[in-house]
Amino acid sequence: MKKSAIVIGSGLGGLSTALRLSAKGYKVTILEKYTKAGGRLNTIEMDGFRFDMGPSFMSMTYELDELFKSTGIKNPIQLEELDPLYQVYFEGQDKPRIIWKDLEKLGKEFADIEPDLAAKVDKYLTRAGEFFHDTEGKVVKSNFNSKLGYALSLTRVPMKHLPYLFKTMWSEVEKNFSSEEVRIIFSLVAFFLGATPFQTPAIYSLLNYTEMRHNGYWKVKGGMYKMVEELLRLLKERDVEIVYGTEIVGFNNNNGSLSSVVDQNGKLWSADIFISNADAASFRGEVLNRKAYTEEKLDKMHWTLAPFTIYIGVKGKVDNLMHHNYFLGSNFKGYADTIFTSSISPQKPYYYVNVLSKSETDCAPEGHENIFILCPVPDLRYKKDWSDKEELANNIIDDLSKRTGFDINSNTVVKKILTPEDWASTLNLYKGSGLGLAHDIDQVGAFRPKNKDEKFNNLYYVGASTTPGTGLPMVIISSKLVLQRIEEDHGTV
């Protein structure tokens, strides 16, 4: 008889783990609270418009190749590389700065404010690349059984990288570039981690390397949700069942093993192995009632910024927008210092804009655009009331209209706003934190919530909030690491 596995949550981590387990012979069932699979990697559809709900690009795409290859499948997902990567609008400037992978083009783009930029970027990326390759196998793609084991693994990292551990990303870009604008450009990746460059460790300059040299940014043909659709198709072929509208709220213990989990209706779900794709910290606190993860202790941890998202379908074409765009103010440091803990909505918000219709013709009616806006905001620990959501949305939309020269309000066909309250209630994101626990030095590696439960010998965790961390490729790596844990503990089927 086949061994059975229950995966709680159908984000990319849960789906990837289910695929790996089914390839190993497990009978897999996925339990999902939401009405659709995908977690943050989801889609919103309104009156002929289709929007990527969360993630809008992919990096380190070879991890996607590894996932399918390891399960005996040719990668069915079509990817298209982005170059230029994105454009950045600075407040008070009419023209955006275009960010190219080609360093010569990038150098010309910033020639007026940063001489010899191509050479400077080459030097910066070379060092970041050395750090990436010296740590990827030892740290990112490894399981750790203890903090001591993690510390020992770090001793195998060349000493020249030690300064990265004690500096911020901002201090690293400040050392390499003289222009404030260029420094901001190279620290924007910190926002992809849901943090700011003044708090993010310098080690994450490796993300500049992955975006500009190592692999780049890729869009998924058909939209990001195509990844989920292809995984669902493959899982269906392998008889993996997905049960929607099912939230896990309790559990049953059988002599050190998890015998079953309990849904909101009191139904018991039994299996040999359980994998939680919910937030690894909050699941331990809210479902397992662990003293080390009470709300009081969770609130003291450092969480990533919450998403405030707007999805707008407009009539007409917004010529001054590309596929990926950033809109920034003039007080980067001051904004970053207050955005985490403010109890009010930002008056001059920094935000990201994705326009899928620039490259996908079927995601909006002919002659229309679909605009997805993401504004990082404080989580529900600091700003509990989002009754002012329309005011903040209008503030952002008015700003975007002025800076692109396109009247969005008068051309709006459909609009939807999601606040941190919505992200928290729909997808069980702790206090609305968009990417879970932040990547501080004391919250990475063995200091991150482990992918193996401390008490139950058959409960594991996968996703952004456990090892190795946030981001689509990291989540895929997470599914590989958790499979290694399961096979070490329980053997092969």
C-alpha positions in Angstrom: 0.0 0.0 0.0 1.3 3.5 -0.9 2.4 5.8 1.8 0.2 8.9 2.0 1.1 12.6 2.3 -1.0 15.6 3.0 0.2 19.0 1.9 -1.4 21.9 3.7 -1.5 24.9 1.2 -1.1 25.0 -2.5 1.5 27.8 -3.0 4.4 27.1 -5.4 6.2 25.3 -2.5 3.3 23.1 -1.8 2.6 22.2 -5.4 6.3 21.6 -6.1 6.5 19.3 -3.0 3.4 17.4 -4.1 4.9 16.9 -7.5 8.2 15.5 -6.0 6.3 13.3 -3.6 4.0 11.9 -6.3 7.0 11.1 -8.4 8.4 9.1 -5.5 5.3 7.0 -5.2 3.3 8.8 -2.5 -0.5 9.2 -2.5 -0.8 12.9 -2.1 -3.7 15.1 -1.1 -3.5 18.9 -1.0 -5.7 20.9 1.4 -6.2 24.6 0.4 -8.1 27.3 2.3 -8.6 29.6 -0.8 -10.9 28.9 -3.8 -7.9 28.5 -6.1 -4.4 27.0 -6.0 -1.3 29.1 -6.1 -1.1 31.0 -2.9 0.5 34.4 -3.7 1.3 33.1 -7.2 -2.3 33.6 -8.2 -4.5 35.4 -10.7 -7.4 37.8 -10.6 -9.9 38.0 -13.5 -12.5 40.7 -14.0 -14.7 41.4 -17.1 -12.1 40.2 -19.7 -9.0 41.5 -17.7 -6.5 39.0 -16.2 -3.9 40.1 -13.6 -1.0 38.4 -11.9 -2.1 38.7 -8.3 1.4 38.7 -6.8 4.8 37.6 -8.3 5.3 39.0 -11.8 8.7 37.6 -12.9 11.0 34.7 -12.3 14.7 34.5 -11.7 17.1 31.5 -11.4 14.9 29.7 -13.9 17.2 26.7 -13.8 15.6 25.7 -10.5 12.3 25.3 -12.4 14.2 23.1 -14.9 15.5 21.0 -11.9 12.1 20.6 -10.4 10.7 19.0 -13.6 13.8 17.1 -14.5 13.9 15.5 -11.0 10.3 14.2 -11.5 10.9 12.9 -15.0 9.2 15.6 -16.9 10.3 18.1 -19.6 9.7 21.7 -18.4 6.4 22.6 -20.0 6.6 26.3 -19.0 7.7 28.8 -21.7 9.8 31.6 -20.4 10.9 34.8 -22.1 13.9 36.9 -20.8 13.4 40.5 -20.0 15.9 43.0 -21.3 15.6 45.8 -20.4 14.8 44.5 -16.9 12.6 47.5 -15.9 12.4 51.3 -15.8 12.5 53.6 -12.8 10.7 56.9 -12.5 12.3 59.3 -10.0 10.2 62.1 -8.6 10.8 65.4 -10.4 12.2 63.8 -13.5 10.2 63.6 -16.7 12.1 60.6 -18.2 12.5 57.3 -16.5 15.9 55.5 -16.2 15.9 52.3 -18.2 17.7 49.4 -16.5 19.6 47.2 -19.0 21.4 43.9 -18.5 23.9 45.1 -21.1 26.4 47.1 -19.0 27.4 49.3 -21.9 23.8 50.4 -22.4 23.4 50.8 -18.7 26.5 53.0 -18.6 25.1 55.3 -21.3 21.8 55.5 -19.5 23.5 57.0 -16.4 26.5 58.7 -18.1 25.3 62.1 -16.9 25.5 61.2 -13.2 27.8 58.2 -12.8 31.0 58.1 -14.9 32.4 54.7 -15.8 29.3 53.0 -14.6 29.8 49.8 -16.7 33.2 49.2 -15.1 31.9 49.9 -11.6 28.9 47.5 -12.1 31.2 44.9 -13.5 33.4 45.0 -10.4 30.4 45.1 -8.1 28.7 42.1 -9.8 31.9 40.1 -10.0 32.3 40.3 -6.2 28.6 39.5 -5.6 28.9 36.6 -8.0 31.8 35.1 -6.1 29.8 35.3 -2.9 26.8 33.7 -4.6 28.8 30.7 -6.0 30.8 30.3 -2.8 27.7 30.1 -0.6 24.9 28.6 -2.9 25.7 25.0 -2.2 27.0 25.4 1.4 24.2 27.6 2.7 21.3 28.1 0.3 20.9 24.5 -0.8 21.6 22.7 2.5 19.5 21.4 5.4 20.8 22.2 8.9 20.1 20.1 12.0 21.5 22.7 14.4 22.8 26.2 14.7 26.2 24.7 15.4 26.1 22.8 12.1 25.1 26.0 10.3 28.0 27.9 11.9 30.4 25.1 10.8 29.1 25.4 7.3 29.8 29.1 7.3 33.5 28.4 8.2 33.8 26.8 4.8 32.9 30.1 3.1 36.0 32.0 2.1 37.0 34.6 4.7 37.0 37.4 2.1 33.2 37.3 2.3 33.0 37.9 6.0 32.5 41.7 5.7 29.2 41.0 3.9 27.8 39.6 7.2 28.3 42.8 9.1 27.2 45.4 6.6 23.9 46.5 5.0 23.1 46.4 1.4 23.0 50.2 1.4 26.6 50.5 2.7 27.7 48.1 0.0 26.1 50.2 -2.9 27.3 53.4 -1.2 30.9 52.1 -1.3 30.6 51.2 -5.0 28.6 54.0 -6.6 28.7 57.8 -6.1 25.3 58.8 -7.5 22.3 58.5 -5.1 20.1 57.4 -8.0 22.4 54.5 -9.0 22.7 53.5 -5.3 18.9 53.4 -5.1 18.7 51.3 -8.4 21.0 48.7 -7.0 19.3 48.5 -3.6 15.8 48.1 -5.0 16.2 44.3 -4.9 15.9 44.6 -1.1 12.2 45.5 -1.7 11.8 42.2 -3.5 12.6 40.7 -0.1 10.0 42.8 1.6 12.5 44.9 3.4 14.7 48.1 2.9 18.4 48.2 1.9 19.1 50.0 5.2 18.1 46.8 7.1 18.9 44.1 4.6 22.3 42.4 5.0 24.9 43.1 2.3 24.9 39.4 1.4 21.8 40.1 -0.7 23.8 42.0 -3.2 24.0 38.6 -4.7 20.4 39.3 -6.0 21.9 42.1 -8.2 24.2 39.4 -9.6 21.3 37.0 -10.3 19.2 39.7 -12.0 21.9 41.3 -14.1 24.4 38.6 -15.0 23.7 35.1 -13.7 20.2 34.4 -15.1 18.2 37.6 -15.3 14.5 38.2 -15.0 12.0 36.1 -17.0 8.3 36.4 -17.7 6.1 33.4 -18.2 4.4 33.2 -21.5 0.7 33.3 -20.7 1.2 35.0 -17.4 2.7 33.9 -14.1 -0.3 31.7 -13.2 0.6 29.5 -16.1 3.2 27.9 -13.8 0.4 26.9 -11.4 -1.9 25.7 -14.2 0.9 23.4 -15.6 1.7 22.0 -12.1 -2.0 21.3 -11.5 -2.3 19.5 -14.9 0.7 17.3 -14.0 -0.6 16.7 -10.5 -4.0 15.6 -11.9 -2.2 13.2 -14.2 -0.6 11.7 -11.1 -3.9 11.4 -9.2 -3.1 14.1 -6.7 -6.3 15.4 -5.1 -6.8 19.1 -4.2 -9.5 20.0 -1.7 -10.4 23.7 -1.7 -12.2 25.7 1.0 -10.3 23.7 3.7 -8.5 25.5 6.4 -6.5 23.5 9.0 -7.2 24.7 12.5 -6.1 21.8 14.8 -4.3 18.5 15.0 -4.1 15.1 16.7 -1.0 13.7 18.3 -0.2 10.0 18.4 2.9 9.3 20.6 5.2 11.9 18.9 3.6 11.6 15.4 1.0 13.7 13.8 -1.9 11.3 13.3 -4.3 13.8 11.7 -5.1 17.4 11.1 -8.5 19.0 11.7 -10.2 21.4 9.3 -12.6 24.3 10.2 -15.6 21.9 9.9 -14.1 19.4 12.3 -13.2 16.9 9.7 -10.0 14.8 10.3 -7.4 14.3 7.6 -5.0 11.4 8.2 -1.8 10.6 6.4 1.7 9.1 7.0 3.5 12.4 6.2 2.3 16.0 6.6 3.9 19.1 4.9 2.7 22.6 5.8 3.0 25.2 3.1 1.5 27.8 5.5 3.8 30.3 7.2 6.2 28.1 9.2 6.3 30.4 12.2 2.6 31.3 12.5 1.5 27.7 11.8 3.5 26.6 14.8 1.9 29.3 16.9 -1.7 29.5 15.6 -2.3 25.8 14.9 0.2 23.8 17.0 0.0 26.3 19.9 3.7 26.3 20.5 4.9 28.5 23.3 7.9 29.7 21.3 5.6 31.0 18.6 2.8 32.9 20.6 1.4 36.0 19.0 3.5 38.1 21.5 6.7 36.4 20.3 5.8 36.4 16.7 5.1 40.1 16.8 8.6 40.7 18.1 10.2 39.0 15.1 11.1 41.0 12.0 8.5 40.5 9.3 8.6 41.7 5.7 6.4 44.6 4.5 2.8 44.0 3.7 1.4 44.4 0.2 -1.2 47.0 -0.8 -2.2 46.1 -4.3 -4.4 47.7 -6.9 -5.6 46.0 -10.1 -7.0 48.3 -12.8 -8.3 47.6 -16.2 -8.2 50.8 -18.4 -9.4 51.8 -21.9 -6.5 52.9 -24.1 -2.7 52.3 -24.1 -0.4 53.8 -21.5 2.7 54.5 -23.7 5.0 55.5 -20.9 4.8 52.2 -19.1 6.8 49.1 -19.7 6.2 45.5 -18.5 8.0 46.4 -15.1 8.2 49.9 -13.6 9.1 51.6 -10.4 7.9 54.9 -9.1 10.0 56.5 -6.4 9.9 59.7 -4.4 12.8 62.1 -3.5 13.4 61.0 0.1 14.5 57.4 -0.1 16.2 57.1 3.3 13.4 58.9 5.1 10.8 56.9 3.5 12.5 53.6 4.2 13.0 54.6 7.9 9.3 55.1 8.5 7.5 52.7 6.1 7.9 49.6 8.4 6.3 51.0 11.5 4.0 53.8 10.4 0.4 53.7 11.6 -0.8 55.8 8.7 -0.8 55.4 4.9 2.2 56.9 3.1 1.4 60.3 1.7 4.0 60.0 -1.1 4.1 56.3 -1.6 6.8 54.4 -3.5 5.3 51.7 -5.7 5.8 49.1 -8.4 3.7 48.8 -11.6 3.4 45.7 -13.8 1.6 45.9 -17.1 1.1 42.4 -18.4 -0.7 43.6 -21.5 2.5 45.0 -22.8 3.6 41.4 -23.7 0.4 39.3 -23.4 -2.4 40.3 -25.7 -5.1 38.0 -24.2 -5.0 39.4 -20.7 -7.0 42.6 -21.6 -9.6 43.4 -24.2 -8.2 44.9 -27.5 -7.2 48.5 -27.0 -7.0 48.2 -23.2 -4.3 47.7 -20.6 -4.2 45.8 -17.3 -2.3 47.6 -14.6 -1.1 45.9 -11.4 0.2 48.3 -8.7 2.1 47.0 -5.6 2.8 49.4 -2.8 4.8 48.0 0.2 3.1 49.2 3.5 3.3 48.4 7.2 1.8 45.1 8.3 -1.2 44.8 10.7 0.9 45.0 13.8 1.4 48.7 13.1 -1.6 49.7 10.9 -4.6 47.7 11.8 -7.3 49.9 10.2 -7.4 50.0 6.3 -10.7 51.9 6.0 -8.7 54.5 4.2 -7.8 52.2 1.3 -9.7 54.2 -1.3 -7.8 57.3 -0.3 -4.4 55.6 -0.6 -5.4 54.0 -3.9 -6.5 57.3 -5.3 -3.3 58.9 -4.1 -1.2 56.4 -6.0 -3.4 56.4 -9.1 -3.3 60.2 -9.3 0.5 60.2 -8.9 0.8 57.5 -11.6 -1.5 59.5 -14.0 0.6 62.6 -13.6 3.9 60.9 -14.1 2.8 58.9 -17.2 0.6 61.5 -18.7 -2.4 59.2 -18.9 -5.6 59.9 -17.0 -6.3 56.5 -15.4 -9.4 57.5 -13.4 -11.4 58.6 -16.4 -10.4 55.5 -18.4 -10.9 52.9 -15.7 -13.1 50.0 -16.7 -12.5 47.7 -13.6 -10.7 48.1 -10.3 -10.0 46.0 -7.3 -8.0 46.8 -4.1 -6.4 44.3 -1.8 -5.2 45.6 1.6 -3.0 43.7 4.2 -6.2 42.6 5.8 -7.3 40.9 2.6 -3.9 39.2 2.1 -3.9 38.0 5.8 -7.5 36.6 5.7 -7.4 35.1 2.2 -3.9 33.5 2.3 -3.2 33.2 6.0 -0.2 35.6 5.8 0.8 36.5 9.3 -0.4 40.1 10.1 -0.5 40.6 6.3 3.2 40.3 5.9 3.8 39.8 2.2 6.8 37.5 2.2 6.8 36.2 5.8 9.9 36.6 8.1 12.5 39.0 6.9 16.0 37.9 6.0 18.0 39.4 8.9 21.2 37.5 9.8 19.4 36.1 12.8 16.5 34.9 10.7 18.3 33.0 7.9 19.9 29.6 7.7 19.5 27.6 10.9 18.0 30.7 12.5 14.9 30.5 10.2 12.0 28.3 11.3 13.2 24.8 10.4 11.6 22.7 7.6 11.4 19.8 10.0 9.1 20.1 13.0 10.7 20.1 16.5 8.2 17.6 18.0 6.4 15.6 15.4 8.6 13.2 13.4 6.3 13.3 10.4 5.6 17.0 10.0 7.6 19.2 7.7 7.4 22.8 6.3 8.0 24.2 2.8 7.8 27.7 1.4 9.1 31.2 1.8 9.0 31.3 5.6 11.4 28.3 6.1 14.7 27.2 4.6 16.2 28.8 2.4 13.9 31.8 2.2 11.7 34.1 0.0 11.3 34.2 -3.8 10.0 31.7 -6.3 13.4 30.0 -7.0 14.0 29.7 -3.2 10.6 28.1 -2.7 11.4 25.5 -5.4 14.7 24.8 -3.6 12.7 24.6 -0.4 10.6 21.7 -1.9 13.8 19.9 -2.8 15.2 20.3 0.7 12.1 19.1 2.4 12.0 16.0 0.2 15.5 15.2 1.3 14.4 15.5 5.0 11.5 13.1 4.4 13.6 10.5 2.6 16.3 10.7 5.3 13.7 10.2 8.0 11.3 7.8 6.3 13.2 6.2 3.5 11.8 5.8 -0.1 8.3 4.4 -0.9 
